[in-house]
Amino acid sequence: MSELNVRQREIVERLRETGQQSINELADLYGVATQTIRRDTNALCDQGLARRVHGGVAPPANPVNLNFRARSILNEAPKRAISAAAAAMVPPGSTVLLGIGTTVQYTAEALMQTPDITLVTNNLEVASLMCGVDHNEVHLVGGQLRAEDRDLVGPGTLDGYRRFVADFGIVSCGALDPDHGVLDYKQFDADVSNTIRRAARQHLLLADDSKWQNRARHRVYDFHTADHFITNRLPDQATWDGCPVRLV
């Protein structure tokens, strides 16, 4: 995926927050020609971040199927803030299990400066990042390649995590629901999160506020199950008494 300019990133955020956008309105908003906006939005559509409609662009028809690199720029600032808060909790010498997703990738980036940690992951982006770090030990658990999500899946993946007793287990999720807790789009992803949770002394759930808008059908666990739930916003209607929430 090619690098997005600032205007394109803002358009992606506007699509996520308010829905369909008019080419003419975007041109007025940014003070540029409609041809410039069309070039920007055509690139977004080509990369799966938007969908062409008459006179404008709309959010993707099925955002669940956005590939890993496309998802990584959505709501990037809150994800990085959440990831930094999680990484700050991990002292040198820790063993850390990392799950899938872009927020976990950002956490790995933040952990690159923490010495003498042992990382265990099925996340290929995390493994790739750590190729440039010589002061940490990295274990990549085996499985079948899931190319669009940049990870490995299968029974061997779960068995690989179970071989460790870790200081921290760090995961994200597909969706958050005030009534039903933490959800994911695929049962295997839910299984990975629960396997990591059971193999770690402390379990961190990381999720930005865009996850409240998503709908997924596979239950992972209740919010109270995590030792730390790090996010940037909570829905007003929910009750969080006793829940281990940390807002950033």
C-alpha positions in Angstrom: 0.0 0.0 0.0 1.4 3.4 -0.9 1.9 6.1 1.7 -1.1 8.3 2.3 -0.8 12.0 2.5 -2.4 14.0 5.4 -5.5 14.9 3.4 -6.1 11.3 2.5 -5.8 10.2 6.1 -8.2 12.8 7.1 -10.7 11.7 4.5 -10.5 8.1 5.7 -11.3 9.4 9.2 -14.2 11.5 8.0 -15.6 8.4 6.2 -15.3 6.4 9.4 -16.9 9.1 11.6 -19.6 10.6 9.4 -20.0 8.3 6.3 -20.3 9.3 2.7 -18.5 12.4 1.4 -19.1 14.6 -1.6 -16.2 15.3 -3.9 -17.3 18.9 -4.2 -17.7 19.4 -0.5 -14.2 17.9 0.1 -12.7 20.2 -2.5 -14.3 23.2 -0.7 -13.2 21.9 2.7 -9.5 21.6 1.7 -9.4 24.5 -0.8 -8.2 22.4 -3.7 -9.6 21.5 -7.1 -12.1 18.6 -7.5 -9.5 16.8 -9.7 -7.1 16.8 -6.7 -9.7 15.3 -4.5 -10.6 12.7 -7.1 -7.0 11.6 -7.3 -6.9 11.3 -3.5 -10.1 9.3 -3.3 -9.3 7.1 -6.3 -6.1 6.0 -4.5 -8.2 5.3 -1.3 -10.6 3.2 -3.3 -7.8 1.3 -5.0 -6.4 0.4 -1.6 -9.7 -0.7 -0.1 -10.1 2.3 2.2 -13.1 3.8 0.4 -15.8 2.9 -2.1 -16.8 5.0 -5.2 -20.3 6.3 -5.3 -22.0 8.8 -7.6 -20.5 12.3 -6.9 -18.3 11.1 -4.0 -16.9 8.3 -1.9 -18.3 6.1 0.9 -16.9 3.8 3.5 -15.9 0.3 2.3 -18.8 -2.0 1.7 -17.3 -4.6 4.0 -14.6 -3.0 6.3 -14.2 -6.4 8.0 -12.2 -7.5 5.0 -9.8 -4.6 4.9 -6.3 -6.0 4.6 -3.8 -5.5 7.4 -1.9 -2.6 5.8 -5.2 -0.7 5.1 -6.5 -1.2 8.6 -3.2 0.0 10.1 -3.9 3.7 9.2 -7.4 3.7 10.5 -7.7 5.6 13.8 -3.9 5.6 13.9 -3.3 8.3 16.6 -5.5 6.6 19.3 -4.0 3.2 18.5 -0.5 4.5 19.0 -1.4 6.2 22.3 -2.9 3.0 23.5 0.1 1.0 22.4 2.5 3.4 24.1 0.6 3.1 27.4 0.7 -0.7 27.1 4.4 -0.8 26.3 5.2 1.4 29.2 3.9 -1.3 31.5 6.4 -3.9 30.3 9.8 -3.7 32.2 13.1 -5.1 30.8 13.4 -8.8 31.0 9.7 -9.6 30.6 8.2 -12.4 28.5 5.4 -11.0 26.4 2.8 -12.9 24.3 1.5 -10.7 21.4 -1.6 -11.4 19.4 -2.8 -10.2 16.0 -3.9 -6.8 14.7 -2.5 -3.3 14.0 -2.7 -2.0 17.6 -0.6 -5.0 18.7 1.9 -4.1 15.9 2.2 -0.6 17.2 2.8 -2.0 20.7 5.7 -4.1 19.3 7.1 -0.9 17.7 7.0 0.8 21.1 8.7 -2.3 22.7 11.6 -2.2 20.4 13.6 0.0 22.8 12.9 -2.2 25.8 15.9 -4.5 26.3 16.0 -8.2 27.1 12.4 -9.0 26.5 11.2 -12.3 25.0 8.4 -11.9 22.5 6.1 -14.7 21.4 3.7 -14.0 18.5 1.9 -15.3 15.4 1.9 -11.8 14.0 4.2 -11.6 11.0 4.4 -7.8 11.2 5.7 -8.0 14.7 8.2 -10.7 13.7 9.3 -8.5 10.8 9.8 -5.5 13.0 12.0 -7.4 15.4 14.3 -8.5 12.7 16.1 -5.2 13.2 16.5 -5.6 17.0 19.4 -7.6 18.4 18.7 -7.3 22.2 15.4 -9.2 22.3 14.5 -12.9 21.8 11.6 -13.6 19.4 9.6 -16.8 19.0 7.2 -17.1 16.0 4.6 -19.7 16.7 3.8 -22.0 13.7 0.7 -22.4 11.7 -0.9 -21.8 8.3 -0.3 -18.4 6.6 -3.2 -16.0 6.6 -1.8 -13.6 4.0 -4.4 -10.8 4.2 -4.1 -10.6 8.0 -0.3 -11.1 8.1 -0.4 -13.8 10.6 -0.3 -17.6 11.2 -3.3 -19.7 12.3 -4.2 -23.2 13.2 -3.9 -25.7 16.1 -0.1 -25.4 16.1 -0.4 -21.7 16.8 -2.4 -22.2 20.0 0.0 -25.0 21.0 2.9 -22.6 20.5 1.5 -20.1 22.9 0.7 -22.7 25.5 4.4 -23.6 25.7 5.1 -20.4 27.6 4.2 -18.9 31.0 4.5 -15.2 30.2 4.6 -12.0 32.3 2.2 -10.2 29.9 -0.3 -11.2 27.3 -1.3 -8.4 24.9 -4.2 -8.7 22.5 -6.7 -6.5 20.6 -10.1 -7.5 19.2 -12.6 -7.0 16.3 -15.4 -5.3 18.2 -16.5 -4.0 21.6 -20.1 -4.2 22.9 -21.3 -2.6 26.1 -23.6 -5.5 26.9 -21.7 -8.5 25.4 -18.1 -7.6 26.0 -15.1 -8.3 23.8 -16.0 -9.8 20.4 -14.1 -11.0 17.3 -15.0 -11.8 13.7 -13.5 -15.3 13.6 -13.6 -18.0 16.3 -9.9 -18.7 15.8 -9.0 -15.1 16.7 -11.1 -15.4 19.8 -9.3 -18.6 20.7 -5.9 -17.0 20.3 -6.9 -14.1 22.6 -8.1 -16.6 25.3 -5.1 -18.8 24.9 -2.8 -15.8 25.4 -4.9 -14.7 28.4 -4.5 -18.1 30.1 -0.8 -18.3 29.5 0.0 -14.8 30.9 0.3 -13.5 34.5 -1.1 -10.2 33.4 -3.5 -9.8 30.4 -3.8 -6.5 28.5 -6.7 -5.8 26.2 -6.0 -2.9 23.8 -8.8 -1.4 21.7 -9.5 2.1 20.3 -13.0 3.7 20.1 -13.7 2.6 16.6 -14.3 -0.9 17.9 -17.5 0.3 19.6 -19.0 0.8 16.1 -18.1 -2.7 14.8 -20.3 -5.8 14.9 -18.8 -9.2 15.4 -20.4 -12.5 16.4 -17.8 -14.5 18.2 -17.6 -13.8 22.0 -14.1 -13.6 23.5 -14.7 -12.6 27.1 -16.2 -10.0 29.5 -14.4 -6.7 30.0 -13.7 -7.7 33.6 -11.7 -10.7 32.5 -8.8 -8.6 31.3 -6.4 -7.4 34.0 -6.0 -4.1 32.1 -8.3 -2.6 29.4 -6.6 0.3 27.7 -8.7 2.4 25.4 -9.3 6.1 24.4 -13.0 6.3 24.9 -15.9 4.6 26.7 -19.6 4.7 25.6 -21.6 7.0 27.9 -24.4 4.5 28.4 -22.2 1.7 29.8 -21.4 1.1 33.5 -17.8 0.5 34.2 -17.7 0.1 38.0 -15.0 -2.3 38.9 -13.8 -2.8 35.4 -10.0 -2.4 35.0 -10.2 0.5 32.4 -7.4 2.8 31.7 -8.2 5.8 29.4 -5.4 7.4 27.3 
